[in-house]
Amino acid sequence: MNQLQNEPSLYLQQHATNPVQWYPWGNNALEKAMDENKPILLSIGYSSCHWCHVMAHESFEDEITASVMNDNFINIKVDREERPDIDQIYQTAHQLLTQRTGGWPLTMFLDPQTQLPFFGGTYFPPAPRFNLPGFRDLLMRVSSTYQDNKTDLEAQSKKLSVGLAKLNEHAEVQGIDDRPLLSTARDQLASRYDPIHGGFGPAPKFPMPANIERLLRHWAFSRRNDAVDREAFDMALTTLTRIARGGIYDHVGGGFCRYSTDNEWMIPHFEKMLYDNGRLMNLYADALGLGPDPLFESALRETADWIVRDMQHPQGGYFTSLDADSDGVEGSYYVWRRNEVQNLLDSDEYLIVETLYGLDKSANFEGKWNFHRRDAWRAVTERLSLETEEAEKLLESAKAKLLQRRSERPAPGRDEKILTSWNGLAIKGMAKAAMRFNKKPWLHSSQRAVDFIRDNCFDGNRLSAVWNNGIVGHDGFLDDYANLLDGLLVLLEAQWRSSDIEFAEALADLLLSKFLDEDGGFFFTAHDQEKLIHRPKPTLDDALPPGNGTVTVALLKLGHLLSEPRYVDAAMETLDWARASIEQYPAGHCTLLVALESRLYSPEQIIVRGPQQAIGSWLTLAREGYTPERCVYGIPYDESGRVPKQLPALVSTETRQVVSAYICRDLTCETAITDFEDYKRKLKR
């Protein structure tokens, strides 16, 4: 056993029996490296990462390789999900050193005195292949270089330090107007769009929810300017359709995998991450505001059911991820042999499954089939001469049998730590789905997740980033506060609870006191957290939305809801600070562009008060369609939660038996509307 044996992280536990003398990140390892003057080998990954497992089996479990590592390096293993601050910094450093994007596993070699990297890469094979050096040979060369060329390495480290410092320096603002910025982002996304299969760029293809949302919002607001951008609409909807039909979606059990290895979304990298599913649920719920779509409805419904069934801790929080591998074999849990499906289903059920998922075509994954809709549902039912209702029943019964059979297989590993940041994204997606389908179990699921985080990861002054089997981990980062606040605001729309609005205010106040830079923007780490070689202020969209984008959007929402100028001012100052970065590449800042839209299209809050049983129809009407600038809150009179200070009528006792609706824009509200027909007319206007 090495120094990881007492770590709560599942990923670190997976390496606790390696012959490598791993250390967790901390003073013990860092001081040992300085004392022994050995470079640090920093390896960053996560528990459901397929290539992390591959490198572990090939190199870290090999006695000879481990001996070379132990003799020449102080070896530190980091779970990127528990320490996104370390991961973010060294991914950036890798990109500066190599001029290539990073990934996992990330392998970096650090100077023991400065912790600055002097060489790095991602996966390295045990012997030369894929145009990569063999890992053991690389270790010897790196060690030799460190011993013999320290002067050159010091000069390189200084350059890297300067490069990291410049990342927080922004160029001068060019002065591009808001509307052209939004149009440029749309055009940049269009230039990368795959017109055949949807999505952006070549394989590997990631869903990129921020890009899809940007196009949907661009289309929605283009209608106001009498220049409807149908192409933006088609790009967004085609991508959502291809993803939901593709093999990146689990057609048997629900939920989306992280990315597709091909252009057609057919074969995924089979790991399932909570954050992807939260963000995609949010998108599909929004898209269903455009009108009914059976494909989107089934994807949203099945994903929500999967999260409740397989990804929720009995106490309420959401688990982190499912591994790509089962018994060391990638995808084996999800793929099927044709005869297995034939033997399991009756003839009518099998005919539907065969036609819909291409079992009558060649196998698409190592001699087996990963389900992928080859054709539209209507085309399948017409080809089989089936009524839609009959076909839906056959497909439903077939899926139930397949899910039951699959549950008997060795299951992929599940990382059961609770990450606050990712829970915020899932809470938002579940709450959106609950509103779209009026499903109380999903609403209660998201409320239980919030209650879990508040009870276990929040002490009134500090939010924790992770909870793992009763152990509370590191102090929260910007994403933890921002994503949870954003999720809370959507949950408040789904159902108002005084505990949630109080929690939201507490998080917003802590964001301002712990993370806000007086020069503009929010740091990823709090003012009192561990000091590393760089302190980023992220603005670019990535696998997760950037903290500065999410916090800006969330503070604007909360500021308008509570008529609190401190929140609005902080959001607008962050937007001004990020302006030059946005201008350099608008399409890379889709989350921040949501906040930018508020300058062109005033955010709208609709607040409905009345008896609990009477306000439902008023809320349903306001939530119809796709209205991205609108937030709708129902605050029943039997609820003692805070309400906007500018609206004393909301807490009046004189109209408790009457429904009153308030339409608010730019921190001001119209007079109360008590007539439903008048309310209809004003919403239509």
DOFI-302110 format. One line per 5 residues: their letters; for each residue x, y, z of C-alpha. Coordinates in Angstrom, 3 decimals. Each point is the difference from the previous one (the first is absolute). Last residue first. Layout:
# DOFI-302110
A> X Y Z  ...
***
This chain:
# DOFI-302110
RKLKR> -47.985 41.304 -25.754  -1.079 -3.598 0.400  0.797 0.172 3.718  -2.034 3.199 0.313  -3.009 -1.494 -1.749
KYDEF> 0.030 -3.163 2.101  0.263 1.997 3.243  -2.996 2.108 -1.050  -1.901 -3.244 -0.547  1.089 -1.269 3.442
DTIAT> -1.105 3.149 1.864  2.077 0.776 3.111  2.936 1.852 -1.528  2.101 1.898 2.550  1.567 3.247 -1.136
ECTLD> 2.995 -0.215 -2.305  3.387 -0.776 1.454  3.380 1.741 -0.008  3.486 -1.496 0.440  0.652 0.009 -3.770
RCIYA> -3.174 -1.919 -0.833  -2.813 -1.324 2.182  -3.378 -1.536 -0.763  -1.967 -0.487 3.222  -2.844 -2.482 0.426
SVVQR> -2.613 0.004 2.762  -2.224 -2.991 0.746  -2.781 0.836 2.438  -0.792 -1.552 3.388  2.943 1.718 1.700
TETSV> -0.927 3.391 -1.409  0.027 2.184 3.111  2.868 -1.776 1.753  2.645 1.874 -1.931  3.313 -1.773 -0.474
LAPLQ> 0.109 0.394 -3.755  -1.428 3.493 0.267  3.300 1.126 1.528  1.681 -0.505 -3.384  3.233 1.971 -0.087
KPVRG> 1.531 -2.226 2.677  -0.252 -3.089 -2.180  -1.348 -2.960 1.978  1.412 -1.922 2.914  -1.543 -3.366 0.841
SEDYP> -2.929 -0.468 2.371  -1.999 -2.314 -2.225  -3.752 -0.286 0.680  -0.593 2.777 -2.484  1.468 -2.058 -2.838
IGYVC> 3.068 1.353 -1.774  0.001 -1.138 -3.647  3.086 1.122 -1.861  0.411 0.339 -3.775  3.289 1.004 -1.601
REPTY> -0.059 1.410 -3.536  2.845 0.901 -2.393  0.184 -3.530 -1.410  -3.662 -0.078 -1.103  -0.588 -3.346 -1.714
GERAL> -3.688 -0.775 0.045  -2.315 -0.166 2.975  1.400 0.859 3.411  -2.230 3.040 0.592  -3.144 -2.041 -0.705
TLWSG> 1.062 -2.795 2.342  0.667 2.489 2.811  -3.456 1.525 -0.218  -1.606 -3.451 -0.195  1.795 -1.081 3.182
IAQQP> -0.756 3.096 2.092  -3.294 -1.140 1.515  0.963 -3.051 2.087  2.804 1.804 1.795  -2.154 3.024 0.847
GRVII> 1.338 3.138 -1.667  3.159 1.647 -1.218  1.471 -0.096 -3.489  3.338 1.589 -0.814  0.952 0.437 -3.643
QEPSY> 3.576 1.128 -0.437  1.208 1.363 -3.329  3.597 0.618 -0.992  0.419 3.052 -2.268  1.063 -0.908 -3.514
LRSEL> 3.033 1.887 -1.260  1.976 0.373 3.209  -1.329 -3.332 1.268  1.531 -1.647 -3.061  3.466 0.486 1.507
AVLLT> -0.929 -2.324 2.866  -0.745 -2.839 -2.420  3.176 1.018 -1.859  1.978 -0.969 3.114  -1.096 -3.615 -0.469
CHGAP> 0.809 0.070 -3.727  3.560 1.213 0.562  1.970 -2.084 -2.504  -2.253 1.151 -2.828  0.924 3.640 0.749
YQEIS> 3.736 -0.453 -0.609  2.108 3.138 0.452  -3.038 2.144 0.837  -0.902 -2.225 2.944  3.497 0.383 1.454
ARAWD> -0.193 3.779 -0.365  -3.401 0.087 1.707  0.900 -2.160 2.997  0.475 2.986 2.333  -3.201 1.628 -1.279
LTEMA> -1.970 -3.207 0.596  1.495 -0.282 3.463  -1.034 3.595 0.730  -3.507 -0.839 -1.200  -0.265 -3.006 2.290
ADVYR> 1.366 1.865 3.027  -2.446 2.867 -0.646  -2.981 -2.351 -0.296  0.870 -1.763 3.257  0.548 3.197 1.956
PESLL> -3.140 1.533 -1.584  -2.367 -2.351 1.890  -3.518 0.203 -1.395  -0.542 -3.521 1.356  -0.938 -1.661 -3.291
HGLKL> 2.096 2.371 -2.107  3.094 -0.599 2.095  -0.613 -3.741 0.099  -0.185 -0.280 -3.771  2.964 2.330 -0.598
LAVTV> 1.999 -1.852 2.650  -0.710 -3.319 -1.736  1.055 1.167 -3.476  3.221 1.557 1.280  0.758 -2.995 2.224
TGNGP> -0.424 -2.408 -2.899  2.256 1.911 -2.376  2.728 0.700 2.537  -0.050 -3.639 1.102  0.529 -1.288 -3.521
PLADD> -2.563 -2.608 -1.120  1.318 -3.539 0.380  1.400 -2.004 -2.922  1.408 3.353 -1.110  -1.322 3.506 -0.515
LTPKP> 2.607 2.732 0.434  -0.134 2.588 2.803  2.214 -1.446 2.739  1.655 2.264 2.587  3.152 -1.965 0.718
RHILK> 2.313 0.159 3.020  3.379 -1.364 -1.060  2.906 -1.816 1.651  -2.189 -1.065 2.931  -1.138 1.821 3.131
EQDHA> -2.316 -2.105 2.158  -3.336 1.677 0.743  -0.624 3.225 1.952  -0.917 2.289 -2.901  -2.218 -2.681 -1.517
TFFFG> 1.083 -1.931 -3.084  -1.346 0.375 -3.543  0.403 3.769 0.225  -2.984 2.176 -0.873  -0.022 2.920 -2.415
GDEDL> 1.027 3.605 0.394  2.978 1.902 1.421  -1.381 -0.382 3.550  0.041 -3.744 -0.606  -3.116 -1.772 1.281
FKSLL> 0.578 -3.461 1.478  -0.605 -0.046 3.760  -2.141 3.061 0.834  -2.097 0.232 -3.151  -0.445 -3.756 -0.334
LDALA> -0.816 -0.218 3.695  -2.846 2.500 -0.433  -1.378 -1.955 -2.955  0.171 -3.282 1.908  -1.888 1.462 2.979
EAFEI> -2.645 1.490 -2.286  -0.538 -3.366 -1.718  -0.275 -1.802 3.346  -2.668 2.460 1.149  -1.854 -0.479 -3.295
DSSRW> 0.191 -3.772 0.461  -1.149 -0.077 3.625  -3.000 2.173 -0.894  -1.171 -2.578 -2.519  -1.488 0.933 -3.372
QAELL> -0.645 -2.882 -2.359  1.187 -0.460 -3.594  1.118 3.615 -0.229  1.865 -0.358 3.278  1.690 -3.085 -1.459
VLLGD> 1.216 2.132 -2.906  1.523 2.491 2.448  1.508 -2.794 2.091  1.760 -1.476 -3.033  1.693 3.310 -0.789
LLNAY> 1.082 0.405 3.628  1.376 -3.551 0.015  1.874 0.616 -3.237  1.537 3.254 1.286  0.974 -1.135 3.504
DDLFG> 1.592 -3.261 -1.107  1.457 1.505 -3.177  1.847 2.681 1.985  1.710 -2.608 2.166  -1.254 -1.614 3.187
DHGVI> 2.280 -0.881 2.865  1.414 -3.496 -0.277  -1.621 -3.167 1.255  -2.779 -1.002 2.364  0.268 -3.658 1.014
GNNWV> -3.300 -1.839 0.494  0.481 -2.382 -2.904  1.470 2.703 -2.226  -1.266 3.559 0.097  1.634 2.474 -2.369
ASLRN> 0.409 3.700 -0.741  -0.827 1.315 3.458  -1.923 3.249 0.455  1.118 2.384 2.721  -1.606 2.541 2.294
GDFCN> -3.347 -1.555 0.890  1.445 -3.473 0.552  -0.724 -1.420 -3.444  0.947 -3.434 -1.357  -2.150 -2.457 1.949
DRIFD> -3.337 1.663 0.744  0.000 2.502 -2.877  1.319 -2.561 -2.493  -2.553 -2.615 1.096  -2.853 2.510 -0.037
VARQS> 0.896 0.974 -3.554  0.050 -3.656 -1.094  -3.328 -0.650 1.766  -1.498 2.959 -1.864  1.209 -1.432 -3.320
SHLWP> -1.589 -3.379 0.754  -3.206 1.659 1.232  -0.331 1.763 -3.344  0.660 -3.253 -1.830  -2.653 -1.795 2.060
KKNFR> -2.466 2.897 -0.574  -0.031 -0.324 -3.779  -1.681 2.975 -1.692  1.590 -1.094 -3.291  1.768 3.273 -0.892
MAAKA> 0.261 1.159 3.600  1.535 -3.271 1.196  2.426 -0.005 -2.941  1.180 3.515 0.891  0.410 -1.017 3.651
MGKIA> 1.969 -3.092 -1.013  2.311 2.019 -2.245  0.632 2.695 2.617  0.612 -2.539 2.752  2.383 -1.842 -2.340
LGNWS> 2.091 3.127 -0.602  0.118 0.843 3.717  0.875 -3.611 0.808  3.002 0.355 -2.303  1.346 2.919 2.021
TLIKE> -0.715 -1.591 3.380  1.741 -3.263 -0.844  -1.426 -3.028 1.832  2.330 -3.006 0.029  -1.555 -3.236 -1.174
DRGPA> 2.227 -0.775 -2.964  -1.853 -2.867 -1.620  1.808 -2.941 -1.556  -1.619 -1.544 -3.039  -2.457 -2.793 0.746
PRESR> 0.722 -3.702 -0.413  -3.079 -1.211 -1.910  -3.349 -0.773 1.677  -1.163 3.615 -0.433  0.311 -0.526 -3.748
RQLLK> -2.727 -2.646 0.041  -2.391 2.325 1.855  0.808 2.893 -2.314  -0.567 -2.167 -3.074  -3.361 -1.204 1.306
AKASE> -1.140 3.553 0.789  1.258 1.216 -3.371  -2.063 -2.632 -1.811  -3.138 0.922 1.959  0.430 3.667 -0.885
LLKEA> 0.747 -0.734 -3.652  -3.108 -2.151 -0.324  -2.168 2.616 1.723  1.374 2.756 -2.248  -0.679 -2.101 -3.116
EETEL> -3.632 -0.540 0.999  -0.516 3.713 0.645  1.629 0.985 -3.291  -2.060 -2.397 -2.093  2.182 -2.548 -1.733
SLRET> 0.591 -0.599 -3.701  3.630 -1.093 0.638  1.406 2.560 -2.440  -2.453 2.597 1.320  1.079 -0.624 3.595
VARWA> 3.677 0.296 -0.933  -0.471 3.178 -2.056  -1.921 1.599 2.870  2.783 -0.839 2.465  2.708 1.620 -2.137
DRRHF> 2.772 -2.250 -1.276  3.231 -1.664 1.015  -0.607 0.421 3.696  3.188 -1.159 1.704  0.245 -2.971 2.337
NWKGE> 3.543 -1.280 0.493  0.045 -3.261 -1.868  2.625 -2.719 0.262  2.902 -1.259 -2.117  2.457 2.524 1.422
FNASK> -2.458 2.898 -0.082  -2.110 0.739 -3.117  -1.457 -3.360 -0.944  -1.201 -0.014 -3.612  -3.645 0.854 -0.678
DLGYL> -3.176 -1.898 0.965  0.735 0.932 3.608  -0.353 3.604 -1.151  -1.526 1.615 3.082  -3.505 0.795 -1.233
TEVIL> -0.447 -2.973 -2.307  1.388 -2.630 2.365  -1.726 1.513 3.041  -3.406 0.123 -1.679  0.353 -3.494 -1.460
YEDSD> 1.172 -1.316 3.369  -3.110 1.230 1.760  -2.234 -1.646 -2.587  1.909 -3.308 0.148  0.125 -0.273 3.796
LLNQV> 3.107 1.292 1.712  2.811 -1.709 1.949  1.111 -2.597 -2.533  0.213 2.563 -2.787  1.946 2.460 2.169
ENRRW> 2.571 -2.641 0.942  0.137 -1.165 -3.633  0.990 3.506 -1.152  2.827 0.392 2.489  -0.302 3.129 2.070
VYYSG> 1.990 2.994 1.245  -0.473 2.007 3.214  1.784 -1.833 2.824  2.932 -0.983 -2.230  0.739 3.636 -0.834
EVGDS> 3.692 -0.125 0.917  1.220 -3.274 1.450  1.779 0.027 3.385  -2.744 -1.901 1.806  -2.378 2.717 -1.170
DADLS> 1.603 3.081 -1.522  -1.224 3.507 -0.882  -0.449 0.776 3.690  -3.137 1.635 1.372  0.157 3.501 1.430
TFYGG> -0.371 2.470 2.858  -2.802 -1.071 2.311  -2.940 2.308 0.716  -0.878 1.054 3.544  -3.236 -1.113 1.695
QPHQM> 0.602 -2.156 3.075  -0.492 -3.237 -1.966  2.653 1.276 -2.444  -1.381 0.706 -3.449  1.665 -1.232 -3.196
DRVIW> -1.658 -3.294 -0.927  -3.779 0.335 0.351  -0.432 3.766 0.369  2.600 0.769 -2.670  -1.343 -2.722 -2.282
DATER> -3.581 1.300 0.345  1.139 3.480 -1.010  1.863 -1.471 -2.974  -3.006 -2.077 -1.058  -2.360 2.980 0.091
LASEF> 2.348 2.354 -1.838  0.896 -2.482 -2.736  -3.641 -1.124 -0.342  -1.260 3.572 -0.310  2.715 0.982 -2.465
LPDPG> -0.882 -2.890 -2.314  -3.753 0.498 0.418  0.212 3.699 -0.966  -2.728 2.339 1.213  0.464 3.720 -0.646
LGLAD> 2.569 2.789 0.338  -0.079 -0.313 3.794  1.352 -3.500 -0.556  3.316 1.642 -0.916  0.279 1.470 3.503
AYLNM> -0.446 -3.407 1.633  2.495 -1.467 -2.464  2.555 2.649 0.935  -0.346 -0.357 3.780  0.198 -3.765 -0.330
LRGND> 3.189 0.468 -2.030  1.633 2.072 2.748  -0.873 -2.423 2.791  1.043 -2.979 -2.100  3.395 1.411 -0.852
YLMKE> 0.641 0.926 3.657  -0.852 -3.449 1.356  2.573 -1.741 -2.184  -0.592 -3.247 -1.862  3.020 -1.944 -1.270
FHPIM> -0.579 -1.920 -3.229  2.282 1.856 -2.401  -2.733 -0.013 -2.523  -0.566 -1.884 -3.245  -2.716 1.345 -2.312
WENDT> 0.141 3.796 0.337  0.433 0.097 -3.808  3.395 1.733 -0.027  1.711 -2.717 2.019  1.400 -0.456 3.535
SYRCF> -3.114 1.529 1.539  0.165 1.874 3.280  -0.820 -0.076 3.701  -2.782 -2.583 0.019  -3.630 1.055 0.294
GGGVH> -2.671 -1.413 2.311  -2.840 -2.468 -0.394  -0.078 -3.744 0.696  -0.638 -1.691 -3.329  0.622 2.775 -2.526
DYIGG> 3.221 1.137 1.699  0.825 3.126 -2.008  3.445 0.325 -1.614  -1.329 -2.690 -2.341  -1.891 2.650 -1.900
RAIRT> -3.678 0.828 -0.275  0.084 2.479 2.886  3.291 1.477 -1.241  -1.244 0.259 -3.582  -3.197 1.736 1.097
LTTLA> 1.778 2.497 2.255  2.415 0.820 -2.814  -2.819 0.391 -2.519  -1.896 2.250 2.409  2.909 2.363 0.589
MDFAE> 1.153 0.235 -3.617  -3.607 0.347 -1.224  -0.738 2.899 2.363  3.189 1.809 -1.018  -0.992 -0.489 -3.649
RDVAD> -3.497 1.360 0.622  1.403 3.346 1.089  -3.221 2.039 0.057  0.651 3.528 -1.202  -2.954 1.961 1.371
NRRSF> 2.198 1.269 2.856  -2.012 -1.664 2.744  0.252 -3.348 -1.767  3.792 0.250 0.182  -0.311 -0.300 3.794
AWHRL> -1.197 -3.604 -0.157  2.453 -0.964 -2.754  2.965 1.345 1.960  -1.287 -1.766 3.125  -0.123 -3.328 -1.810
LREIN> 3.446 0.559 -1.522  1.559 0.872 3.359  -1.715 -2.961 1.658  1.590 -2.358 -2.523  3.442 1.512 0.544
APMPF> -0.319 -0.152 3.806  -1.096 -3.658 -0.204  3.283 -1.118 -1.641  -1.134 -3.552 -0.926  3.601 -1.228 -0.434
KPAPG> 1.229 -1.483 -3.244  3.272 -1.897 -0.267  -0.348 0.411 -2.874  -0.195 3.064 -2.213  -1.269 3.482 0.845
FGGHI> -3.320 1.114 1.396  -3.161 -2.046 0.263  -2.413 -1.113 -2.675  0.409 -3.104 -2.147  -0.077 1.365 -3.549
PDYRS> 0.334 3.760 0.478  2.940 -0.363 2.436  0.279 3.480 1.547  3.420 1.617 0.401  -0.745 3.035 -2.213
ALQDR> -3.505 0.212 1.487  1.470 0.392 3.491  2.124 2.903 -1.226  -3.035 1.552 -1.667  -2.075 -0.169 3.227
ATSLL> 2.827 1.484 2.029  0.364 2.792 -2.569  -3.718 0.762 0.227  0.185 0.299 3.792  2.987 2.319 -0.246
PRDDI> -1.735 2.020 -2.750  -2.950 0.576 2.370  2.119 1.032 2.980  2.015 2.712 -1.744  3.711 -0.493 -0.610
GQVEA> 2.030 2.463 2.070  3.396 -1.560 -0.533  0.597 -0.501 3.716  3.682 0.020 0.803  1.574 -3.368 0.605
HENLK> -0.608 -1.795 3.251  2.644 -1.061 2.463  -0.982 -3.083 2.000  1.738 -2.289 -2.498  3.105 2.188 0.117
ALGVS> 1.006 -1.476 3.352  -0.021 -3.506 -1.480  2.317 1.066 -2.817  2.390 1.726 2.417  0.187 -3.183 2.083
LKKSQ> 0.554 -2.043 -3.164  2.878 2.253 -1.045  1.536 -0.311 3.471  -0.346 -3.774 -0.149  1.792 -0.086 -3.366
AELDT> 2.928 1.954 1.435  0.132 -2.341 2.985  -0.053 -3.003 -2.328  2.931 1.342 -2.006  2.044 0.540 3.161
KNDQY> -0.971 -3.402 1.385  1.310 -1.895 -3.007  1.824 -3.052 1.380  -2.121 -1.263 2.914  -3.406 0.918 -1.426
TSSVR> 0.931 -1.238 -3.453  1.118 -3.330 1.427  -3.262 -0.443 1.902  -2.024 0.903 -3.090  1.993 -2.436 -2.137
MLLDR> -0.411 -2.838 2.496  -3.733 0.581 0.354  -0.448 0.162 -3.771  1.631 -3.392 -0.415  -2.458 -1.451 2.520
FGPLN> -2.971 1.696 -1.684  0.739 -1.138 -3.538  0.077 2.979 -2.345  -3.124 1.064 -1.907  -0.572 -0.099 -3.764
FRPAP> -3.029 -2.269 0.716  2.582 -2.550 1.180  3.224 -0.184 2.050  -0.197 -2.479 2.906  -1.869 0.367 3.319
PFYTG> -2.459 2.456 -1.581  -0.147 3.665 1.114  -3.347 1.684 0.639  0.028 3.783 0.547  3.110 2.071 -0.452
GFFPL> 2.492 1.996 2.022  3.333 1.700 0.414  1.410 2.870 2.085  -2.919 0.431 2.388  0.067 2.727 2.674
QTQPD> -0.209 -1.370 3.554  2.585 2.686 0.947  2.505 -1.970 2.088  -0.832 -3.552 -1.114  0.032 0.874 -3.734
LFMTL> -2.964 -1.814 -1.457  -0.484 -2.854 -2.492  -3.552 -0.269 -1.315  -2.112 -2.983 -1.086  -3.676 0.723 -0.636
PWGGT> -2.119 -3.141 -0.213  -2.120 1.559 -1.232  -0.120 2.923 -2.394  2.254 2.710 -1.349  -0.250 2.258 -3.015
RQTLL> 3.159 0.544 -1.981  2.479 2.886 -0.135  2.380 -2.220 2.017  1.119 2.249 2.852  -2.903 2.480 -0.015
QHATQ> -2.556 -2.797 -0.372  1.593 -1.992 2.796  -0.043 3.102 2.225  -3.725 0.385 -0.635  -0.639 -3.642 0.874
YIQDI> 2.244 0.567 3.022  -2.080 2.894 1.301  -3.399 -1.571 -0.654  0.961 -3.300 1.613  1.335 1.627 3.153
DPREE> -3.134 2.135 0.416  -2.284 -2.893 -1.000  1.163 -1.831 3.129  -2.720 -2.490 0.915  -0.986 -0.714 -3.609
RDVKI> 3.621 0.041 -1.196  0.898 -2.798 2.405  3.724 0.603 0.529  2.917 -2.457 0.243  3.440 1.226 1.055
NIFND> 3.235 -1.882 -0.698  3.245 1.332 1.439  2.392 -0.905 -2.752  3.194 -1.877 -0.918  0.136 -3.194 2.023
NMVSA> -3.761 -0.403 0.464  -0.820 0.562 -3.675  2.714 -2.400 -1.193  -1.193 -2.616 2.507  -3.599 0.475 -1.105
TIEDE> 1.004 -0.695 -3.602  1.702 -3.235 1.082  -2.895 -1.113 2.221  -2.726 0.618 -2.589  -3.309 1.018 1.583
FSEHA> 0.624 3.682 -0.789  1.015 -0.717 -3.585  -2.372 -2.104 -2.116  -2.862 -0.464 2.445  0.080 3.616 1.214
MVHCW> 0.413 1.352 -3.520  -3.090 -1.912 -1.131  -2.030 1.008 3.049  0.748 3.677 -0.608  -0.878 -0.608 -3.642
HCSSY> -3.509 -1.102 1.029  -0.715 2.850 2.433  -2.784 -0.957 2.452  2.096 0.534 3.151  1.677 3.261 -0.873
GISLL> 3.377 1.181 -1.244  3.056 2.061 0.912  3.574 -1.325 0.215  2.664 2.350 1.377  3.576 -1.298 -0.162
IPKNE> 1.878 2.349 2.300  3.696 0.625 -0.581  2.359 -1.188 2.718  2.028 2.370 2.150  -0.300 -2.347 2.999
DMAKE> -1.131 2.763 2.388  -1.968 1.817 -2.674  -1.844 -3.124 -1.141  -0.669 -0.990 3.608  -1.436 3.453 0.672
LANNG> -2.475 -0.329 -2.881  -0.998 -3.542 0.972  -0.653 0.736 3.657  -1.483 3.434 -0.710  -2.849 -1.327 -2.097
WPYWQ> -1.070 -1.715 -3.206  -0.547 -3.680 0.736  3.131 -2.140 -0.051  0.716 -2.963 -2.247  2.839 -2.404 0.669
VPNTA> -0.555 -1.980 -3.210  -0.481 -3.708 0.754  -3.705 0.702 -0.540  -2.261 -1.076 2.880  -1.436 3.470 0.734
HQQLY> -0.569 0.767 -3.685  -3.742 -0.772 -0.173  -0.277 1.661 3.417  1.150 3.251 -1.581  -2.815 -0.217 -2.532
LSPEN> -2.561 -0.948 2.647  0.979 3.090 2.011  -0.187 -0.568 3.779  3.802 -0.088 0.460  1.281 -2.391 2.666
QLQNM> 1.852 -2.359 -2.346  1.460 2.752 -2.163  3.432 0.066 1.692  1.019 -3.361 -1.428  -1.190 -3.537 0.764
***
